[in-house]
C-alpha cells in the first residue's frame, strides 16, 4: 500500500480511470490515441519507480538514471570525468 501512495502509481491509475470514462462511448480519434499513449508512458514510469524503490530498499543496485540512484558530489563527478578522459586518451 505504501508503494502506491509514495509514487505516482496512484495518480496514474486514477488518471487511467478518468481517461476510460471520458473515452467510453465516443469515437476513437487521434487525440484519444495520444491520451492513451501518454497514460501508458506515465504508468510505465510509475511502475519503474516502484521497482527501483523496492530494489533500493533491499540493498540491490539501482540503475544510474533512476531517481533513487545515489548521487555523486561535484568532486567525485570531476574525478570520474577526468578518469574517463584519461582512459580515452590512453586508448589512442
Steps between C-alpha positions, in 0.01 A plus 500: 500500500781741579646458150174618346484816708871581489538501122298621207331162469180616671487803273558289189224255591249773581587681177446176311150466647420860410628446146295183470184681612567788263558285193228240558226518240682753282676444169870416523692801366866593482455710814372199689793294370746764624323508835530124541863504384579771753326303774690182409834683522407653835387162633822331383711768670304459824550122493873555438519736797337241726742236373803726562372593846464135601846416362655789691327403825631143467854623439511389137664715233281761333561630148684831473208682337264416785388777736597265785858454379767642727621837375868580469627824645687750281844372589410139418342610172815696405723206582280261308500730197878545523554124520276449196692761299831344603378154407390620155834680450692186598307290251610724214 
